[in-house]
Amino acid sequence: MEITDVAEAIRWQADHSEEANAPCTARVIRAELALLDGKTATGRRMANWQGLSLEDALPLRVAAGFHYLFLSGEEKRLEPVYAGLTTDQKTIDRIVSELAQMYDTRLMPWLDSPPQTNEAGRSASIMAGLLWLSQQLGPRFELNEIGASAGVNTMMERYHYDLGGVCTGPQRTPMQIKPEWRGTPPPQSEVEISSIRGCDIAPVDLSDPERALRLKSYVWADAQERMARIDAAISLASTNPPDLVQQDAGDFVEEMLAAPQEPGVIRVLYHSVMWQYLPQATRERISRMMEAAAAQATAEKPLAWIRLETNRATFRHELSLRYWPGHANWVMLGEAHPHGAWVNWTGGA
């Protein structure tokens, strides 16, 4: 599926948000159609976007700007919209148009970069993948995340998970992750994370209140559980920040693969809902490097690749992995809600 028309992209994103149980956010996104009238610089830039694709997530960039105005306490006119009290689309169109004209210069910079949707709920799928992989290769892991944003999922060793009744991770933690589990539970295996680090081209410092608020702005207003998870992540990062570096994903993977590997520890590359934002050349580079490293993997020094990414044909978020030596082809373990509300586990069947 390819969308190159801005109006069509806005309608698609609104429909997609509604299907993901975010009707309030969907209405705000749909109101962005009214901005294409050219009355604001933000609207004109949207209307004339060059090389538009769904991967740009253009409507979500603008929606985050509106949400920021609300979360900062600066603008309350969207409060009844986000609360689901105002549902008339024409009324919301008018509110959004008024705000766009009033805050035009403030909204424009939100178009400069794609959303940073750093969602702890997605790590439930990654942890389920580790439980499955533990049965194949062993329980000890060295985890390396690309596209880590604020490093919310680069702290997953500090989270407690209840995955269909299979529990793992420390119990005394503010981050309790319990998605609706569909299918059989994952294996009741041991997972020992010996190290965990991540990278991002523009990492977010959760100890900076302004940067943390910007990150929260990308969370859909309907998703109060997600807001609570961001707050829990901020609390954990304030006492012990994630090991996060500002670096190109390709360079990070190259350094990861070149570093000494402890025998008996599985080296894992993982990522969630970020592959689409990487340049094609970077994707190809990472794939080539992983293939080359896979040829050198041994039972003593295994390698694995876990991903939770969007299938661009079906727009489903699929959990899959490869590991070496053992299984060079992608193993499909299940599908998940885009923000971790549920996991549909198939376990490679």
Backbone hydrogen bonds, N-H to C=O, Kabsch-Sander energy under -0.5 kcal/mol:
donor,donor_aa,acceptor,acceptor_aa,energy
9,A,5,D,-2.3
10,I,6,V,-2.4
11,R,7,A,-2.3
12,W,8,E,-2.7
13,Q,9,A,-2.5
14,A,10,I,-2.4
15,D,11,R,-2.4
16,H,12,W,-2.7
17,S,13,Q,-2.5
18,E,14,A,-2.2
19,E,15,D,-2.3
20,A,16,H,-1.1
21,N,18,E,-1.5
22,A,17,S,-1.9
26,A,22,A,-2.1
27,R,23,P,-1.8
28,V,24,C,-1.6
29,I,25,T,-2.5
30,R,26,A,-2.6
31,A,27,R,-1.6
32,E,29,I,-1.6
33,L,30,R,-1.5
34,A,31,A,-1.5
35,L,32,E,-1.3
36,L,33,L,-1.1
37,D,34,A,-0.9
38,G,35,L,-1.2
44,R,40,T,-2.3
45,R,41,A,-2.4
46,M,42,T,-2.1
47,A,43,G,-2.7
48,N,44,R,-1.7
49,W,46,M,-1.6
52,L,49,W,-0.6
56,D,53,S,-1.5
57,A,54,L,-1.5
60,L,57,A,-0.5
61,R,57,A,-1.4
62,V,58,L,-1.5
63,A,59,P,-2.2
64,A,60,L,-1.9
65,G,61,R,-1.2
66,F,62,V,-1.8
67,H,63,A,-2.3
68,Y,64,A,-2.3
69,L,65,G,-1.7
70,F,66,F,-1.5
71,L,67,H,-2.9
72,S,68,Y,-2.6
73,G,70,F,-1.4
74,E,69,L,-0.8
75,E,69,L,-2.0
79,E,76,K,-1.8
82,Y,78,L,-2.9
83,A,79,E,-1.9
84,G,81,V,-1.2
85,L,80,P,-2.3
86,T,80,P,-2.0
87,T,85,L,-0.6
92,I,88,D,-2.0
93,D,89,Q,-2.8
94,R,90,K,-2.0
95,I,91,T,-2.1
96,V,92,I,-2.8
97,S,93,D,-2.3
98,E,94,R,-2.4
99,L,95,I,-2.4
100,A,96,V,-2.4
101,Q,97,S,-1.9
102,M,98,E,-2.1
103,Y,99,L,-2.9
104,D,101,Q,-0.6
106,R,103,Y,-0.7
107,L,103,Y,-2.3
108,M,104,D,-2.0
110,W,107,L,-1.6
111,L,108,M,-1.9
112,D,109,P,-1.7
113,S,110,W,-0.5
117,T,115,P,-0.7
118,N,116,Q,-1.5
119,E,117,T,-1.3
120,A,118,N,-0.6
122,R,119,E,-1.3
123,S,120,A,-1.5
124,A,121,G,-1.3
125,S,122,R,-1.1
126,I,122,R,-1.2
127,M,123,S,-2.9
128,A,124,A,-2.2
129,G,125,S,-2.2
130,L,126,I,-2.0
131,L,127,M,-2.3
132,W,128,A,-2.1
133,L,129,G,-2.6
134,S,130,L,-2.4
135,Q,131,L,-0.9
135,Q,132,W,-0.5
136,Q,132,W,-0.7
136,Q,133,L,-0.6
137,L,133,L,-2.7
138,G,133,L,-0.6
138,G,134,S,-1.1
141,F,192,E,-2.8
142,E,266,I,-3.0
143,L,141,F,-0.5
143,L,195,S,-2.8
144,N,268,V,-1.8
145,E,197,R,-2.5
146,I,270,Y,-1.6
148,A,199,C,-3.2
151,G,148,A,-3.0
152,V,148,A,-0.6
154,T,151,G,-0.9
155,M,152,V,-0.7
156,M,153,N,-0.6
158,R,155,M,-2.5
159,Y,156,M,-1.4
160,H,175,M,-2.4
161,Y,168,T,-3.1
162,D,177,I,-2.4
163,L,166,V,-2.9
164,G,162,D,-0.8
166,V,163,L,-1.4
167,C,165,G,-0.7
168,T,161,Y,-1.8
173,T,171,Q,-1.6
176,Q,174,P,-0.9
177,I,160,H,-3.1
177,I,175,M,-0.6
178,K,176,Q,-0.6
180,E,341,A,-2.8
182,R,180,E,-0.5
182,R,343,V,-3.0
189,S,187,P,-1.8
192,E,139,P,-3.5
193,I,191,V,-0.5
194,S,141,F,-2.4
194,S,192,E,-0.9
195,S,141,F,-1.1
197,R,143,L,-1.9
198,G,243,D,-2.4
199,C,145,E,-1.8
200,D,245,V,-1.8
204,V,149,S,-1.1
206,L,204,V,-0.9
208,D,205,D,-1.7
212,A,208,D,-2.8
213,L,209,P,-2.2
214,R,210,E,-1.8
215,L,211,R,-2.0
216,K,212,A,-2.2
217,S,213,L,-1.5
218,Y,214,R,-0.7
218,Y,215,L,-1.2
219,V,216,K,-1.3
223,A,220,W,-2.0
224,Q,222,D,-1.5
227,M,223,A,-1.6
228,A,224,Q,-2.0
229,R,225,E,-1.9
230,I,226,R,-2.3
231,D,227,M,-2.2
232,A,228,A,-2.1
233,A,229,R,-2.4
234,I,230,I,-2.5
235,S,231,D,-2.1
236,L,232,A,-2.2
237,A,233,A,-2.7
238,S,234,I,-1.7
239,T,235,S,-0.8
239,T,236,L,-0.6
240,N,236,L,-1.8
244,L,242,P,-1.4
245,V,198,G,-2.1
247,Q,200,D,-1.4
247,Q,245,V,-0.8
252,F,248,D,-2.4
253,V,249,A,-2.3
254,E,250,G,-2.2
255,E,251,D,-2.4
256,M,252,F,-2.6
257,L,253,V,-2.6
258,A,254,E,-1.4
259,A,255,E,-1.3
264,G,300,E,-3.3
265,V,262,E,-1.8
266,I,140,R,-2.7
267,R,265,V,-0.5
267,R,302,P,-2.0
268,V,142,E,-3.0
268,V,266,I,-0.5
269,L,304,A,-2.3
270,Y,144,N,-2.7
271,H,306,I,-1.2
273,V,308,L,-2.9
277,Y,274,M,-1.8
278,L,274,M,-0.5
278,L,275,W,-1.2
282,T,279,P,-0.6
283,R,279,P,-2.1
284,E,280,Q,-2.4
285,R,281,A,-2.1
286,I,282,T,-2.5
287,S,283,R,-2.3
288,R,284,E,-2.4
289,M,285,R,-2.4
290,M,286,I,-2.5
291,E,287,S,-2.2
292,A,288,R,-2.3
293,A,289,M,-2.4
294,A,290,M,-2.4
295,A,291,E,-1.4
296,Q,293,A,-1.2
297,A,293,A,-0.6
297,A,294,A,-1.0
298,T,301,K,-1.5
303,L,324,W,-2.4
304,A,267,R,-2.5
305,W,322,R,-2.5
306,I,269,L,-2.8
307,R,320,S,-2.6
308,L,271,H,-2.0
309,E,318,E,-1.8
311,N,316,R,-3.2
312,R,310,T,-0.8
315,F,311,N,-3.7
317,H,336,A,-0.6
318,E,309,E,-2.8
318,E,316,R,-0.8
319,L,334,G,-3.0
320,S,307,R,-2.3
320,S,318,E,-0.6
321,L,331,V,-1.7
322,R,305,W,-1.8
323,Y,327,H,-2.3
324,W,303,L,-3.1
327,H,323,Y,-2.4
331,V,321,L,-3.3
332,M,330,W,-0.6
333,L,319,L,-2.7
333,L,331,V,-0.6
334,G,319,L,-1.3
335,E,344,N,-2.1
336,A,317,H,-2.2
337,H,342,W,-2.5
340,G,337,H,-1.9
343,V,180,E,-2.4
344,N,335,E,-3.5
345,W,182,R,-2.9
345,W,343,V,-0.8
346,T,333,L,-3.1
347,G,333,L,-2.3
348,G,332,M,-0.9
349,A,346,T,-1.5
